Amino acid sequence: MQALKLALVVLAAATGHVEAAFSWKNVRIGGGGGFVPGISFHPKTSGVAYARTDIGGLYRLNAADDSWIPITDSLATNDKWSYWGIDAMALDPQDDKKIYAVAGMYTNSWYA
């Protein structure tokens, strides 16, 4: 029991130190919902990552400030809203600016 108390004290002390080292903020959704089912890191270029979302499109990590840049926003117009969903993605191992994606997750019968 004494060892457990000591472990909790050490954990509490470490957590305080970690919390002081970071600026914690809430995630900003931007008026929608959804999820990120995949993040892929480039196998040869450090700091390059892509994220696919179920309704938000495809994003590239901006390593300079850890922000995410949308790269498929121009594909999903009001008449092609289903292109916002990225079903799959594959990175080109030779070119970190090239990505292959399958867009159009939603194929409702009433959608033309």
C-alpha positions in Angstrom: 0.0 0.0 0.0 2.9 2.3 0.8 4.4 1.7 -2.6 1.1 2.7 -4.3 0.9 5.9 -2.3 4.5 6.7 -3.3 3.7 6.0 -6.9 0.7 8.3 -6.9 2.7 11.1 -5.3 5.4 10.7 -8.0 2.8 10.6 -10.7 1.1 13.7 -9.4 4.4 15.5 -9.2 5.3 14.4 -12.8 1.9 15.4 -14.1 2.3 18.9 -12.6 5.7 19.3 -14.3 4.3 18.1 -17.7 1.3 20.3 -17.5 3.5 23.3 -16.9 5.6 22.5 -20.0 2.6 22.6 -22.3 -0.1 25.0 -23.2 -3.3 22.9 -23.1 -6.2 23.9 -25.2 -9.6 22.4 -26.2 -9.9 20.9 -29.7 -11.6 23.3 -32.1 -14.1 21.5 -34.2 -15.4 24.4 -36.3 -19.1 23.7 -36.4 -19.0 20.0 -37.4 -18.4 16.6 -36.1 -16.7 13.5 -37.5 -13.6 11.6 -36.8 -10.0 11.0 -38.2 -9.8 7.4 -39.1 -6.3 7.6 -40.5 -3.0 9.4 -40.2 0.0 8.4 -42.3 3.5 9.6 -41.9 5.8 9.7 -44.9 8.4 6.9 -44.7 11.3 9.0 -45.9 10.6 12.6 -45.1 10.5 13.6 -41.5 7.7 15.9 -40.4 5.4 15.0 -43.3 2.0 13.5 -42.4 -1.4 13.3 -43.9 -4.8 12.8 -42.2 -8.0 11.6 -43.7 -11.4 12.3 -42.2 -14.8 10.9 -42.6 -16.5 14.2 -43.5 -13.7 16.8 -43.4 -11.5 15.9 -46.3 -7.8 15.3 -46.5 -5.1 17.3 -44.6 -1.4 17.7 -44.7 0.6 18.5 -41.5 2.4 21.9 -41.5 5.5 20.9 -39.5 6.4 24.5 -38.9 3.6 25.1 -36.5 1.8 21.7 -36.1 -1.3 23.0 -37.9 -3.2 21.0 -40.5 -3.7 22.3 -44.1 -6.8 21.2 -45.9 -5.9 19.9 -49.4 -9.3 18.7 -50.7 -11.6 21.5 -49.9 -11.9 22.5 -53.5 -13.2 19.0 -54.4 -16.2 19.1 -52.1 -18.7 21.6 -53.5 -22.4 21.8 -52.5 -23.3 19.4 -55.3 -20.5 17.0 -54.5 -20.6 17.0 -50.7 -19.8 13.3 -50.5 -16.2 14.0 -51.6 -15.6 15.3 -48.1 -15.2 11.8 -46.9 -11.9 10.2 -47.6 -12.2 6.4 -47.6 -8.6 5.5 -48.1 -5.2 7.1 -48.8 -1.7 6.0 -49.8 1.5 8.1 -49.8 4.0 8.0 -52.6 7.2 6.8 -51.0 9.3 8.7 -53.5 7.5 12.1 -53.5 6.3 13.5 -50.2 3.9 15.9 -52.0 2.0 13.2 -53.8 -0.8 11.3 -52.2 -3.5 9.0 -53.6 -6.9 9.2 -52.0 -10.3 7.6 -52.5 -13.0 10.2 -52.0 -16.7 9.9 -51.8 -17.5 7.7 -48.9 -21.2 8.5 -48.9 -23.3 6.9 -51.7 -26.8 7.4 -50.5 -29.5 6.3 -53.0 -31.0 9.7 -53.1 -27.8 11.4 -53.9 -27.2 12.0 -57.7 
